[in-house]
Protein backbone atom coordinates (compact mmCIF):
# COMPACT_ATOMS: atom_id res chain seq x y z
CA UNK A 1 0.00 0.00 0.00
CA UNK A 2 1.40 3.39 -0.90
CA UNK A 3 1.75 6.06 1.75
CA UNK A 4 -0.02 9.40 1.13
CA UNK A 5 2.45 12.14 0.29
CA UNK A 6 0.46 15.28 0.89
CA UNK A 7 1.74 17.45 3.71
CA UNK A 8 -0.87 20.18 3.43
CA UNK A 9 -2.68 21.15 6.58
CA UNK A 10 -5.96 21.90 4.79
CA UNK A 11 -9.26 20.67 6.15
CA UNK A 12 -10.06 17.29 4.54
CA UNK A 13 -13.32 15.42 4.27
CA UNK A 14 -13.86 11.94 5.65
CA UNK A 15 -15.75 8.82 4.62
CA UNK A 16 -18.75 9.92 6.67
CA UNK A 17 -19.13 13.06 4.60
CA UNK A 18 -18.62 16.69 5.49
CA UNK A 19 -15.54 18.74 6.23
CA UNK A 20 -13.21 17.60 8.99
CA UNK A 21 -11.83 21.00 9.74
CA UNK A 22 -14.66 23.53 9.94
CA UNK A 23 -15.08 24.83 13.49
CA UNK A 24 -18.41 23.91 15.06
CA UNK A 25 -20.89 26.74 15.46
CA UNK A 26 -23.02 25.09 18.12
CA UNK A 27 -22.06 21.73 19.65
CA UNK A 28 -24.43 18.96 18.59
CA UNK A 29 -26.03 20.81 15.66
CA UNK A 30 -23.87 19.32 12.88
CA UNK A 31 -24.51 15.64 13.52
CA UNK A 32 -22.88 12.96 15.67
CA UNK A 33 -19.11 13.10 15.80
CA UNK A 34 -18.79 16.56 14.30
CA UNK A 35 -16.68 17.88 17.17
CA UNK A 36 -14.34 14.88 17.19
CA UNK A 37 -14.03 15.13 13.41
CA UNK A 38 -13.16 18.81 13.61
CA UNK A 39 -10.65 18.38 16.43
CA UNK A 40 -8.89 15.48 14.70
CA UNK A 41 -8.36 17.76 11.71
CA UNK A 42 -6.92 20.55 13.88
CA UNK A 43 -3.93 18.45 14.95
CA UNK A 44 -1.45 19.53 12.23
CA UNK A 45 -2.14 23.18 13.07
CA UNK A 46 -1.86 22.50 16.80
CA UNK A 47 1.53 20.85 16.24
CA UNK A 48 2.69 23.87 14.24
CA UNK A 49 1.64 26.15 17.09
CA UNK A 50 3.46 24.04 19.68
CA UNK A 51 6.65 23.96 17.62
CA UNK A 52 6.56 27.70 16.94
CA UNK A 53 6.14 28.40 20.65
CA UNK A 54 8.71 25.85 21.84
CA UNK A 55 11.45 26.89 19.43
CA UNK A 56 11.13 30.63 20.00
CA UNK A 57 13.91 32.37 21.90
CA UNK A 58 13.41 32.05 25.66
CA UNK A 59 10.55 29.57 25.31
CA UNK A 60 8.96 27.97 28.35
CA UNK A 61 10.14 24.55 27.20
CA UNK A 62 13.75 25.76 27.05
CA UNK A 63 13.49 27.55 30.39
CA UNK A 64 11.98 24.57 32.19
CA UNK A 65 14.47 22.14 30.65
CA UNK A 66 17.32 24.30 31.98
CA UNK A 67 15.75 24.41 35.46
CA UNK A 68 15.35 20.63 35.51
CA UNK A 69 18.94 20.09 34.36
CA UNK A 70 20.15 22.38 37.13
CA UNK A 71 18.03 20.56 39.73
CA UNK A 72 19.43 17.22 38.51
CA UNK A 73 16.60 15.03 39.86
CA UNK A 74 17.52 11.52 40.99
CA UNK A 75 14.19 10.10 39.79
CA UNK A 76 10.95 11.11 38.10
CA UNK A 77 7.36 10.34 39.11
CA UNK A 78 4.48 10.90 36.68
CA UNK A 79 0.86 11.23 37.68
CA UNK A 80 -2.20 11.35 35.40
CA UNK A 81 -5.60 9.81 34.72
CA UNK A 82 -7.36 8.48 31.62
CA UNK A 83 -5.96 9.63 28.29
CA UNK A 84 -3.30 11.69 30.06
CA UNK A 85 -2.11 8.49 31.76
CA UNK A 86 -1.09 7.24 28.33
CA UNK A 87 0.80 10.48 27.70
CA UNK A 88 2.56 9.88 31.03
CA UNK A 89 3.48 6.35 29.96
CA UNK A 90 4.97 7.79 26.77
CA UNK A 91 6.99 10.26 28.85
CA UNK A 92 8.22 7.36 30.96
CA UNK A 93 9.73 5.70 27.90
CA UNK A 94 11.30 8.98 26.79
CA UNK A 95 12.86 9.72 30.17
CA UNK A 96 14.16 6.22 30.80
CA UNK A 97 15.69 5.87 27.33
CA UNK A 98 17.00 9.41 26.74
CA UNK A 99 18.07 10.26 30.29
CA UNK A 100 18.59 6.91 31.99
CA UNK A 101 16.67 8.04 35.06
CA UNK A 102 14.42 5.84 37.19
CA UNK A 103 10.91 6.83 36.25
CA UNK A 104 7.58 5.56 37.53
CA UNK A 105 3.84 6.17 37.34
CA UNK A 106 2.67 7.28 40.76
CA UNK A 107 -0.09 5.62 42.76
CA UNK A 108 -2.09 8.77 43.43
CA UNK A 109 -4.36 7.17 46.02
CA UNK A 110 -1.41 6.50 48.34
CA UNK A 111 -1.30 10.25 48.87
CA UNK A 112 -4.98 11.20 48.56
CA UNK A 113 -6.69 8.19 50.16
CA UNK A 114 -4.08 6.68 52.47
CA UNK A 115 -2.33 9.91 53.51
CA UNK A 116 1.16 8.59 52.74
CA UNK A 117 3.99 11.05 53.29
CA UNK A 118 6.92 9.91 51.13
CA UNK A 119 10.29 11.65 51.06
CA UNK A 120 10.33 13.17 47.59
CA UNK A 121 13.42 15.32 47.88
CA UNK A 122 15.39 15.13 44.66
CA UNK A 123 12.38 13.84 42.71
CA UNK A 124 10.79 15.54 39.71
CA UNK A 125 7.00 15.12 39.93
CA UNK A 126 5.22 15.67 36.59
CA UNK A 127 1.41 15.88 36.60
CA UNK A 128 -0.25 15.59 33.20
CA UNK A 129 -3.87 16.58 32.63
CA UNK A 130 -5.93 18.11 29.84
CA UNK A 131 -8.18 20.20 32.06
CA UNK A 132 -6.04 20.37 35.19
CA UNK A 133 -9.22 20.05 37.20
CA UNK A 134 -9.28 16.59 38.79
CA UNK A 135 -9.07 16.96 42.58
CA UNK A 136 -6.86 13.91 43.13
CA UNK A 137 -4.22 15.20 40.72
CA UNK A 138 -4.33 18.63 42.33
CA UNK A 139 -4.08 17.25 45.87
CA UNK A 140 -1.35 14.71 45.10
CA UNK A 141 0.72 17.39 43.38
CA UNK A 142 0.33 19.70 46.37
CA UNK A 143 1.38 16.86 48.70
CA UNK A 144 4.37 16.05 46.48
CA UNK A 145 5.45 19.69 46.53
CA UNK A 146 5.25 19.79 50.33
CA UNK A 147 7.23 16.52 50.42
CA UNK A 148 10.15 18.19 48.66
CA UNK A 149 9.56 17.29 45.01
CA UNK A 150 10.12 19.67 42.14
CA UNK A 151 6.61 19.79 40.68
CA UNK A 152 5.62 20.43 37.07
CA UNK A 153 2.07 20.46 35.70
CA UNK A 154 1.55 19.85 31.98
CA UNK A 155 -1.98 20.97 31.05
CA UNK A 156 -4.10 22.68 28.44
CA UNK A 157 -5.15 25.39 30.91
CA UNK A 158 -2.57 27.64 32.60
CA UNK A 159 -5.25 28.91 35.01
CA UNK A 160 -6.36 25.45 36.14
CA UNK A 161 -6.14 24.29 39.78
CA UNK A 162 -3.41 21.81 38.86
CA UNK A 163 -1.31 24.45 37.12
CA UNK A 164 -1.59 26.62 40.23
CA UNK A 165 -0.79 23.76 42.61
CA UNK A 166 2.51 22.93 40.90
CA UNK A 167 5.69 24.95 41.18
CA UNK A 168 6.02 25.06 37.38
CA UNK A 169 3.58 24.79 34.48
CA UNK A 170 3.90 23.88 30.80
CA UNK A 171 1.02 24.70 28.45
CA UNK A 172 0.33 22.18 25.64
CA UNK A 173 -1.38 24.87 23.51
CA UNK A 174 -4.09 22.56 22.13
CA UNK A 175 -6.77 25.25 22.27
CA UNK A 176 -10.34 24.61 23.47
CA UNK A 177 -11.38 20.96 23.11
CA UNK A 178 -15.16 20.53 23.13
CA UNK A 179 -15.66 16.83 22.43
CA UNK A 180 -15.61 14.56 25.47
CA UNK A 181 -13.31 12.14 23.64
CA UNK A 182 -9.86 13.75 23.69
CA UNK A 183 -7.94 13.88 20.43
CA UNK A 184 -5.89 17.01 19.80
CA UNK A 185 -5.07 17.52 23.47
CA UNK A 186 -3.50 14.05 23.57
CA UNK A 187 -1.19 14.56 20.60
CA UNK A 188 -0.37 18.01 21.96
CA UNK A 189 0.68 16.43 25.25
CA UNK A 190 2.90 13.90 23.47
CA UNK A 191 4.65 16.48 21.33
CA UNK A 192 5.12 18.86 24.26
CA UNK A 193 6.60 16.10 26.41
CA UNK A 194 8.96 15.05 23.60
CA UNK A 195 10.16 18.65 23.26
CA UNK A 196 10.66 18.98 27.02
CA UNK A 197 12.62 15.73 27.42
CA UNK A 198 14.69 16.35 24.30
CA UNK A 199 15.55 19.87 25.49
CA UNK A 200 16.34 18.53 28.96
CA UNK A 201 18.87 16.03 27.62
CA UNK A 202 20.37 18.56 25.20
CA UNK A 203 19.05 16.85 22.08
CA UNK A 204 18.13 18.25 18.69
CA UNK A 205 14.57 19.55 18.34
CA UNK A 206 14.77 19.69 14.54
CA UNK A 207 13.27 16.22 13.87
CA UNK A 208 9.96 17.44 15.33
CA UNK A 209 9.58 19.91 12.45
CA UNK A 210 8.28 17.01 10.33
CA UNK A 211 5.42 16.22 12.73
CA UNK A 212 2.78 18.61 11.28
CA UNK A 213 3.28 17.11 7.82
CA UNK A 214 3.09 13.58 9.17
CA UNK A 215 -0.11 14.45 11.04
CA UNK A 216 -1.63 15.92 7.88
CA UNK A 217 -0.90 12.67 6.02
CA UNK A 218 -2.51 10.65 8.82
CA UNK A 219 -5.59 12.88 8.83
CA UNK A 220 -5.94 12.45 5.05
CA UNK A 221 -5.16 8.71 4.86
CA UNK A 222 -7.86 6.95 2.79
CA UNK A 223 -7.96 3.48 4.32
CA UNK A 224 -9.92 4.06 7.55
CA UNK A 225 -13.35 3.47 6.01
CA UNK A 226 -12.47 -0.06 4.94
CA UNK A 227 -11.32 -1.04 8.42
CA UNK A 228 -14.28 0.64 10.11
CA UNK A 229 -16.70 -1.27 7.87
CA UNK A 230 -14.91 -4.55 8.64
CA UNK A 231 -15.05 -4.06 12.42
CA UNK A 232 -18.36 -2.23 12.70
CA UNK A 233 -20.16 -5.09 14.43
CA UNK A 234 -17.39 -6.53 16.60
CA UNK A 235 -17.87 -6.40 20.35
CA UNK A 236 -14.36 -7.46 21.44
CA UNK A 237 -10.97 -6.32 20.24
CA UNK A 238 -7.36 -6.59 21.42
CA UNK A 239 -4.72 -3.92 20.81
CA UNK A 240 -1.01 -4.55 21.15
CA UNK A 241 2.37 -2.87 20.66
CA UNK A 242 5.79 -2.59 22.27
CA UNK A 243 8.05 0.21 23.41
CA UNK A 244 7.15 3.78 22.50
CA UNK A 245 4.08 2.52 20.64
CA UNK A 246 2.52 0.77 23.64
CA UNK A 247 0.83 3.96 24.93
CA UNK A 248 -0.82 4.26 21.50
CA UNK A 249 -2.38 0.83 21.92
CA UNK A 250 -3.60 1.80 25.40
CA UNK A 251 -5.11 5.05 24.15
CA UNK A 252 -6.76 3.35 21.17
CA UNK A 253 -8.39 0.82 23.47
CA UNK A 254 -9.69 3.54 25.77
CA UNK A 255 -11.23 5.43 22.87
CA UNK A 256 -12.97 2.32 21.55
CA UNK A 257 -14.40 1.61 24.99
CA UNK A 258 -15.65 5.12 25.66
CA UNK A 259 -17.15 5.86 22.22
CA UNK A 260 -18.27 2.49 20.79
CA UNK A 261 -18.73 0.70 24.14
CA UNK A 262 -16.58 -2.24 23.03
CA UNK A 263 -14.66 -4.61 25.25
CA UNK A 264 -11.23 -3.37 24.13
CA UNK A 265 -8.10 -4.59 25.89
CA UNK A 266 -4.55 -3.36 25.33
CA UNK A 267 -1.48 -5.47 26.08
CA UNK A 268 2.20 -5.02 25.62
CA UNK A 269 3.12 -7.49 22.90
CA UNK A 270 5.41 -9.18 25.42
CA UNK A 271 2.62 -9.50 28.00
CA UNK A 272 0.24 -10.79 25.33
CA UNK A 273 2.42 -13.89 25.08
CA UNK A 274 2.13 -14.52 28.84
CA UNK A 275 -1.42 -15.84 28.86
CA UNK A 276 -3.76 -13.44 27.02
CA UNK A 277 -2.73 -14.92 23.65
CA UNK A 278 -4.96 -17.88 24.50
CA UNK A 279 -8.12 -15.79 24.06
CA UNK A 280 -7.18 -14.63 20.54
CA UNK A 281 -8.94 -16.30 17.62
CA UNK A 282 -10.53 -15.38 14.30
CA UNK A 283 -13.52 -13.81 16.09
CA UNK A 284 -11.50 -11.35 18.19
CA UNK A 285 -9.70 -8.82 15.95
CA UNK A 286 -6.24 -7.67 16.95
CA UNK A 287 -5.01 -4.16 16.19
CA UNK A 288 -1.21 -4.07 16.26
CA UNK A 289 0.62 -0.74 16.35
CA UNK A 290 3.97 -1.42 14.69
CA UNK A 291 6.70 1.21 14.37
CA UNK A 292 9.81 1.30 12.26
CA UNK A 293 12.58 0.63 14.77
CA UNK A 294 13.46 -1.64 17.67
CA UNK A 295 9.96 -1.71 19.12
CA UNK A 296 8.50 -2.83 15.81
CA UNK A 297 11.19 -5.49 15.45
CA UNK A 298 10.37 -6.77 18.93
CA UNK A 299 6.70 -7.17 17.95
CA UNK A 300 7.48 -9.37 14.91
CA UNK A 301 7.50 -12.75 16.75
CA UNK A 302 4.20 -11.87 18.42
CA UNK A 303 2.60 -11.04 15.07
CA UNK A 304 3.72 -14.42 13.80
CA UNK A 305 2.07 -16.11 16.79
CA UNK A 306 -1.14 -14.18 16.11
CA UNK A 307 -1.12 -15.27 12.47
CA UNK A 308 -0.68 -18.89 13.53
CA UNK A 309 -3.85 -18.55 15.62
CA UNK A 310 -5.76 -17.23 12.61
CA UNK A 311 -6.25 -13.79 14.12
CA UNK A 312 -7.92 -11.11 12.03
CA UNK A 313 -5.17 -8.52 12.35
CA UNK A 314 -5.13 -4.81 11.56
CA UNK A 315 -1.65 -3.26 11.41
CA UNK A 316 -1.26 0.43 12.24
CA UNK A 317 2.04 0.77 10.45
CA UNK A 318 4.02 2.40 7.63
CA UNK A 319 4.34 0.75 4.22
CA UNK A 320 6.70 -2.22 4.30
CA UNK A 321 5.97 -3.04 7.95
CA UNK A 322 3.68 -5.95 8.95
CA UNK A 323 2.64 -6.30 5.30
CA UNK A 324 0.86 -9.62 5.83
CA UNK A 325 -1.75 -8.17 8.17
CA UNK A 326 -5.39 -8.77 7.20
CA UNK A 327 -6.03 -5.02 6.87
CA UNK A 328 -4.02 -1.95 7.76
CA UNK A 329 -4.20 1.68 8.77
CA UNK A 330 -1.29 3.28 6.95
CA UNK A 331 1.20 5.71 8.43
CA UNK A 332 3.94 7.90 6.91
CA UNK A 333 7.29 6.19 6.49
CA UNK A 334 10.52 7.45 7.99
CA UNK A 335 9.19 8.59 11.36
CA UNK A 336 11.67 8.34 14.24
CA UNK A 337 10.39 5.71 16.64
CA UNK A 338 10.33 8.05 19.65
CA UNK A 339 8.25 10.65 17.72
CA UNK A 340 5.97 8.19 15.92
CA UNK A 341 3.36 7.95 18.74
CA UNK A 342 2.38 11.59 18.11
CA UNK A 343 1.12 10.41 14.71
CA UNK A 344 0.23 6.73 15.27
CA UNK A 345 -2.88 7.54 17.28
CA UNK A 346 -4.52 9.57 14.49
CA UNK A 347 -5.67 6.61 12.34
CA UNK A 348 -7.10 5.05 15.49
CA UNK A 349 -8.90 8.29 16.36
CA UNK A 350 -10.45 8.28 12.90
CA UNK A 351 -11.36 4.58 13.19
CA UNK A 352 -13.04 5.26 16.53
CA UNK A 353 -15.01 8.14 15.03
CA UNK A 354 -16.26 6.16 12.04
CA UNK A 355 -17.11 3.04 14.03
CA UNK A 356 -19.07 4.99 16.63
CA UNK A 357 -21.10 6.95 14.09
CA UNK A 358 -21.75 3.80 12.02
CA UNK A 359 -23.16 2.19 15.18
CA UNK A 360 -25.53 5.11 15.67
CA UNK A 361 -23.54 6.56 18.58
CA UNK A 362 -22.20 10.06 19.18
CA UNK A 363 -18.48 10.12 20.06
CA UNK A 364 -18.78 13.81 20.94
CA UNK A 365 -20.78 12.92 24.04
CA UNK A 366 -20.37 9.30 25.22
CA UNK A 367 -22.99 8.17 27.70
CA UNK A 368 -22.24 8.75 31.35
CA UNK A 369 -19.09 10.81 30.70
CA UNK A 370 -18.18 14.47 31.09
CA UNK A 371 -15.26 16.44 29.67
CA UNK A 372 -13.75 16.98 33.10
CA UNK A 373 -13.71 13.83 35.21
CA UNK A 374 -13.31 14.49 38.92
CA UNK A 375 -11.77 11.69 40.97
CA UNK A 376 -10.49 11.78 44.54
C-alpha positions in Angstrom: 0.0 0.0 0.0 1.4 3.4 -0.9 1.8 6.1 1.8 0.0 9.4 1.1 2.5 12.1 0.3 0.5 15.3 0.9 1.7 17.5 3.7 -0.9 20.2 3.4 -2.7 21.2 6.6 -6.0 21.9 4.8 -9.3 20.7 6.2 -10.1 17.3 4.5 -13.3 15.4 4.3 -13.9 11.9 5.6 -15.8 8.8 4.6 -18.7 9.9 6.7 -19.1 13.1 4.6 -18.6 16.7 5.5 -15.5 18.7 6.2 -13.2 17.6 9.0 -11.8 21.0 9.7 -14.7 23.5 9.9 -15.1 24.8 13.5 -18.4 23.9 15.1 -20.9 26.7 15.5 -23.0 25.1 18.1 -22.1 21.7 19.6 -24.4 19.0 18.6 -26.0 20.8 15.7 -23.9 19.3 12.9 -24.5 15.6 13.5 -22.9 13.0 15.7 -19.1 13.1 15.8 -18.8 16.6 14.3 -16.7 17.9 17.2 -14.3 14.9 17.2 -14.0 15.1 13.4 -13.2 18.8 13.6 -10.6 18.4 16.4 -8.9 15.5 14.7 -8.4 17.8 11.7 -6.9 20.5 13.9 -3.9 18.5 14.9 -1.5 19.5 12.2 -2.1 23.2 13.1 -1.9 22.5 16.8 1.5 20.8 16.2 2.7 23.9 14.2 1.6 26.1 17.1 3.5 24.0 19.7 6.6 24.0 17.6 6.6 27.7 16.9 6.1 28.4 20.7 8.7 25.8 21.8 11.5 26.9 19.4 11.1 30.6 20.0 13.9 32.4 21.9 13.4 32.0 25.7 10.5 29.6 25.3 9.0 28.0 28.4 10.1 24.5 27.2 13.7 25.8 27.0 13.5 27.5 30.4 12.0 24.6 32.2 14.5 22.1 30.6 17.3 24.3 32.0 15.8 24.4 35.5 15.3 20.6 35.5 18.9 20.1 34.4 20.2 22.4 37.1 18.0 20.6 39.7 19.4 17.2 38.5 16.6 15.0 39.9 17.5 11.5 41.0 14.2 10.1 39.8 10.9 11.1 38.1 7.4 10.3 39.1 4.5 10.9 36.7 0.9 11.2 37.7 -2.2 11.3 35.4 -5.6 9.8 34.7 -7.4 8.5 31.6 -6.0 9.6 28.3 -3.3 11.7 30.1 -2.1 8.5 31.8 -1.1 7.2 28.3 0.8 10.5 27.7 2.6 9.9 31.0 3.5 6.3 30.0 5.0 7.8 26.8 7.0 10.3 28.8 8.2 7.4 31.0 9.7 5.7 27.9 11.3 9.0 26.8 12.9 9.7 30.2 14.2 6.2 30.8 15.7 5.9 27.3 17.0 9.4 26.7 18.1 10.3 30.3 18.6 6.9 32.0 16.7 8.0 35.1 14.4 5.8 37.2 10.9 6.8 36.2 7.6 5.6 37.5 3.8 6.2 37.3 2.7 7.3 40.8 -0.1 5.6 42.8 -2.1 8.8 43.4 -4.4 7.2 46.0 -1.4 6.5 48.3 -1.3 10.2 48.9 -5.0 11.2 48.6 -6.7 8.2 50.2 -4.1 6.7 52.5 -2.3 9.9 53.5 1.2 8.6 52.7 4.0 11.1 53.3 6.9 9.9 51.1 10.3 11.6 51.1 10.3 13.2 47.6 13.4 15.3 47.9 15.4 15.1 44.7 12.4 13.8 42.7 10.8 15.5 39.7 7.0 15.1 39.9 5.2 15.7 36.6 1.4 15.9 36.6 -0.3 15.6 33.2 -3.9 16.6 32.6 -5.9 18.1 29.8 -8.2 20.2 32.1 -6.0 20.4 35.2 -9.2 20.0 37.2 -9.3 16.6 38.8 -9.1 17.0 42.6 -6.9 13.9 43.1 -4.2 15.2 40.7 -4.3 18.6 42.3 -4.1 17.2 45.9 -1.3 14.7 45.1 0.7 17.4 43.4 0.3 19.7 46.4 1.4 16.9 48.7 4.4 16.1 46.5 5.4 19.7 46.5 5.2 19.8 50.3 7.2 16.5 50.4 10.2 18.2 48.7 9.6 17.3 45.0 10.1 19.7 42.1 6.6 19.8 40.7 5.6 20.4 37.1 2.1 20.5 35.7 1.5 19.9 32.0 -2.0 21.0 31.1 -4.1 22.7 28.4 -5.1 25.4 30.9 -2.6 27.6 32.6 -5.2 28.9 35.0 -6.4 25.5 36.1 -6.1 24.3 39.8 -3.4 21.8 38.9 -1.3 24.4 37.1 -1.6 26.6 40.2 -0.8 23.8 42.6 2.5 22.9 40.9 5.7 24.9 41.2 6.0 25.1 37.4 3.6 24.8 34.5 3.9 23.9 30.8 1.0 24.7 28.5 0.3 22.2 25.6 -1.4 24.9 23.5 -4.1 22.6 22.1 -6.8 25.2 22.3 -10.3 24.6 23.5 -11.4 21.0 23.1 -15.2 20.5 23.1 -15.7 16.8 22.4 -15.6 14.6 25.5 -13.3 12.1 23.6 -9.9 13.8 23.7 -7.9 13.9 20.4 -5.9 17.0 19.8 -5.1 17.5 23.5 -3.5 14.0 23.6 -1.2 14.6 20.6 -0.4 18.0 22.0 0.7 16.4 25.3 2.9 13.9 23.5 4.7 16.5 21.3 5.1 18.9 24.3 6.6 16.1 26.4 9.0 15.1 23.6 10.2 18.7 23.3 10.7 19.0 27.0 12.6 15.7 27.4 14.7 16.4 24.3 15.5 19.9 25.5 16.3 18.5 29.0 18.9 16.0 27.6 20.4 18.6 25.2 19.1 16.8 22.1 18.1 18.2 18.7 14.6 19.6 18.3 14.8 19.7 14.5 13.3 16.2 13.9 10.0 17.4 15.3 9.6 19.9 12.4 8.3 17.0 10.3 5.4 16.2 12.7 2.8 18.6 11.3 3.3 17.1 7.8 3.1 13.6 9.2 -0.1 14.5 11.0 -1.6 15.9 7.9 -0.9 12.7 6.0 -2.5 10.6 8.8 -5.6 12.9 8.8 -5.9 12.5 5.0 -5.2 8.7 4.9 -7.9 7.0 2.8 -8.0 3.5 4.3 -9.9 4.1 7.5 -13.3 3.5 6.0 -12.5 -0.1 4.9 -11.3 -1.0 8.4 -14.3 0.6 10.1 -16.7 -1.3 7.9 -14.9 -4.5 8.6 -15.1 -4.1 12.4 -18.4 -2.2 12.7 -20.2 -5.1 14.4 -17.4 -6.5 16.6 -17.9 -6.4 20.4 -14.4 -7.5 21.4 -11.0 -6.3 20.2 -7.4 -6.6 21.4 -4.7 -3.9 20.8 -1.0 -4.6 21.2 2.4 -2.9 20.7 5.8 -2.6 22.3 8.1 0.2 23.4 7.2 3.8 22.5 4.1 2.5 20.6 2.5 0.8 23.6 0.8 4.0 24.9 -0.8 4.3 21.5 -2.4 0.8 21.9 -3.6 1.8 25.4 -5.1 5.0 24.2 -6.8 3.4 21.2 -8.4 0.8 23.5 -9.7 3.5 25.8 -11.2 5.4 22.9 -13.0 2.3 21.5 -14.4 1.6 25.0 -15.6 5.1 25.7 -17.2 5.9 22.2 -18.3 2.5 20.8 -18.7 0.7 24.1 -16.6 -2.2 23.0 -14.7 -4.6 25.3 -11.2 -3.4 24.1 -8.1 -4.6 25.9 -4.6 -3.4 25.3 -1.5 -5.5 26.1 2.2 -5.0 25.6 3.1 -7.5 22.9 5.4 -9.2 25.4 2.6 -9.5 28.0 0.2 -10.8 25.3 2.4 -13.9 25.1 2.1 -14.5 28.8 -1.4 -15.8 28.9 -3.8 -13.4 27.0 -2.7 -14.9 23.6 -5.0 -17.9 24.5 -8.1 -15.8 24.1 -7.2 -14.6 20.5 -8.9 -16.3 17.6 -10.5 -15.4 14.3 -13.5 -13.8 16.1 -11.5 -11.3 18.2 -9.7 -8.8 16.0 -6.2 -7.7 16.9 -5.0 -4.2 16.2 -1.2 -4.1 16.3 0.6 -0.7 16.4 4.0 -1.4 14.7 6.7 1.2 14.4 9.8 1.3 12.3 12.6 0.6 14.8 13.5 -1.6 17.7 10.0 -1.7 19.1 8.5 -2.8 15.8 11.2 -5.5 15.4 10.4 -6.8 18.9 6.7 -7.2 17.9 7.5 -9.4 14.9 7.5 -12.8 16.7 4.2 -11.9 18.4 2.6 -11.0 15.1 3.7 -14.4 13.8 2.1 -16.1 16.8 -1.1 -14.2 16.1 -1.1 -15.3 12.5 -0.7 -18.9 13.5 -3.9 -18.5 15.6 -5.8 -17.2 12.6 -6.3 -13.8 14.1 -7.9 -11.1 12.0 -5.2 -8.5 12.4 -5.1 -4.8 11.6 -1.6 -3.3 11.4 -1.3 0.4 12.2 2.0 0.8 10.5 4.0 2.4 7.6 4.3 0.7 4.2 6.7 -2.2 4.3 6.0 -3.0 8.0 3.7 -5.9 8.9 2.6 -6.3 5.3 0.9 -9.6 5.8 -1.7 -8.2 8.2 -5.4 -8.8 7.2 -6.0 -5.0 6.9 -4.0 -1.9 7.8 -4.2 1.7 8.8 -1.3 3.3 6.9 1.2 5.7 8.4 3.9 7.9 6.9 7.3 6.2 6.5 10.5 7.4 8.0 9.2 8.6 11.4 11.7 8.3 14.2 10.4 5.7 16.6 10.3 8.0 19.6 8.3 10.6 17.7 6.0 8.2 15.9 3.4 8.0 18.7 2.4 11.6 18.1 1.1 10.4 14.7 0.2 6.7 15.3 -2.9 7.5 17.3 -4.5 9.6 14.5 -5.7 6.6 12.3 -7.1 5.0 15.5 -8.9 8.3 16.4 -10.5 8.3 12.9 -11.4 4.6 13.2 -13.0 5.3 16.5 -15.0 8.1 15.0 -16.3 6.2 12.0 -17.1 3.0 14.0 -19.1 5.0 16.6 -21.1 6.9 14.1 -21.7 3.8 12.0 -23.2 2.2 15.2 -25.5 5.1 15.7 -23.5 6.6 18.6 -22.2 10.1 19.2 -18.5 10.1 20.1 -18.8 13.8 20.9 -20.8 12.9 24.0 -20.4 9.3 25.2 -23.0 8.2 27.7 -22.2 8.8 31.4 -19.1 10.8 30.7 -18.2 14.5 31.1 -15.3 16.4 29.7 -13.7 17.0 33.1 -13.7 13.8 35.2 -13.3 14.5 38.9 -11.8 11.7 41.0 -10.5 11.8 44.5 
